[in-house]
Amino acid sequence: MKNKVLKYLKIIPFENLKEEEKKLVWRWRNNEKIRNLFFNPNFIPYEDHIKFIKSLKSSKNKKYFLVKYKDEYIGVFNFTNIKNENNKKLAELGTYINPENSKPAYAYLVGLAMKQKARELGIAKLIAYVFPNNQAAIKYNKFLGFKEKGIIQLKKYNKNFEVLKMELNFEEENLK
Amino acid sequence: MKEVKEDVLKDIFARTLNVEKEIINDDFKYGEAPNWDSVNHMSLVAEIENEFGISLEMDDIIDMSSFKKAKEILEKYGIKIVEG
């Protein structure tokens, strides 16, 4: 099924978004359901959103993507803090599903798109930081193959957060 | 068309979503029903495919958003869910 589905999945880099797609992503990001899952839950003004998208063109350590399945926009994922460590490419993963019209299997499809893009970019390991009370995200990450690495303190936006660190090792995945 | 008792499909839903069979009816919906989230949805699909020996198209997996809808989709695969 995976290969049949992949041909209908479109992974659009934020730099290539059309005007209406930029607005859609901005609306999603500011949706309360999504904002509350971010380290920065503040409302993002549209001008800042546009500036951020422009900044991605020259950025090498972060990549953001909108995922479309056939005619439906289904979610967003991003790789940030992309870096090389011991000759292996690592990145942090962020993802969310269309908060306005989430249908069964959208999360699965965004996961497929994310894994395909990570492999294309040669990412060896993905790291996800999840609030420990976000059981849905923990369960979803485990479904994708992430493993729990323990609770850690993380500093983001000048604040300290207690988060669960999770990792997905693509070298182990490929052995399965 | 193969006829299958509704109870068989209810058993699959109850077992996979870990809910009481008695609460499953046509109004049992994704996102509202207990435990029916995106991860359990894929387990539910796998159980249905195994039980009936079919392979669901992705569009049907996306559309299967209620117990009623599941019955309608199964008809497309030659499985008629009947009372009992």
Contacts between the chains, C-beta under 8 A, distances in Angstrom:
chain1	res1	chain2	res2	distance
A	1	B	55	7.0
A	1	B	58	6.7
A	4	B	58	7.1
A	5	B	58	4.9
A	8	B	58	7.4
A	69	B	58	7.9
A	69	B	62	7.8
A	70	B	59	7.9
A	97	B	38	7.4
A	102	B	31	6.9
A	102	B	38	7.9
A	103	B	30	7.7
A	103	B	62	5.1
A	103	B	63	7.8
A	103	B	65	6.4
A	104	B	30	4.9
A	104	B	38	6.7
A	104	B	41	4.3
A	104	B	61	6.7
A	104	B	62	6.0
A	104	B	64	6.0
A	104	B	65	5.6
A	105	B	38	7.1
A	105	B	41	6.3
A	105	B	42	7.0
A	105	B	45	7.8
A	105	B	58	6.9
A	105	B	61	4.8
A	105	B	62	4.8
A	106	B	38	6.9
A	106	B	62	7.3
A	107	B	38	3.5
A	107	B	39	7.4
A	108	B	38	6.5
A	108	B	41	7.7
A	108	B	42	5.4
A	109	B	58	7.7
A	136	B	37	6.3
A	139	B	37	7.4
A	139	B	39	5.3
A	140	B	38	6.6
A	140	B	39	5.8
A	143	B	39	4.6
A	143	B	42	7.4
